[in-house]
Every structure is written in structure tokens, then in C-alpha cells.
Amino acid sequence: MGMTLLPDGSRLRYLVRRWSFLGIPLPKVLAPMGGVYETTDGEQFVFHVEINVPIIGHIVT
């Protein structure tokens, strides 16, 4: 899976650029989506992960 980090205010947002299964590239419209970002809370890192997959639906919060 190819991901990129984009600054978004005080957060770093993770975005899926490409993905594959067993080395075979898959269409981006079928890629997992959701709100995935990291930020800080004082001296600690805080990660927010919410993943949705088309057809299947919500997987992780």
C-alpha cells in the first residue's frame, strides 16, 4: 500500500495513494478509506484510525 502524509493544521493526515493485493494493483475506488491522522497531546502522540472499505463497510474505529 502506498501512503503519503499531508500536514493538516496541527495534524498529519495519512492518505492512500495506491494499493495492491499479492503484487497486483487494485483500483483506488476499492481502497480502504477513513479518517487516519496523528497529532500530539502535550508530550504524547495521539493516533486516530477510522477505516471503511467499500462494499464491506466500517471496519475499525
Rosetta blueprint (number, residue, H / E / L):
1 M L
2 G E
3 M E
4 T E
5 L E
6 L E
7 P E
8 D E
9 G L
10 S L
11 R E
12 L E
13 R E
14 Y E
15 L E
16 V E
17 R E
18 R E
19 W L
20 S E
21 F E
22 L L
23 G L
24 I E
25 P E
26 L L
27 P L
28 K H
29 V H
30 L H
31 A L
32 P L
33 M E
34 G L
35 G L
36 V E
37 Y E
38 E E
39 T E
40 T E
41 D E
42 G L
43 E L
44 Q E
45 F E
46 V E
47 F E
48 H E
49 V E
50 E L
51 I E
52 N E
53 V E
54 P L
55 I L
56 I L
57 G E
58 H E
59 I E
60 V E
61 T L
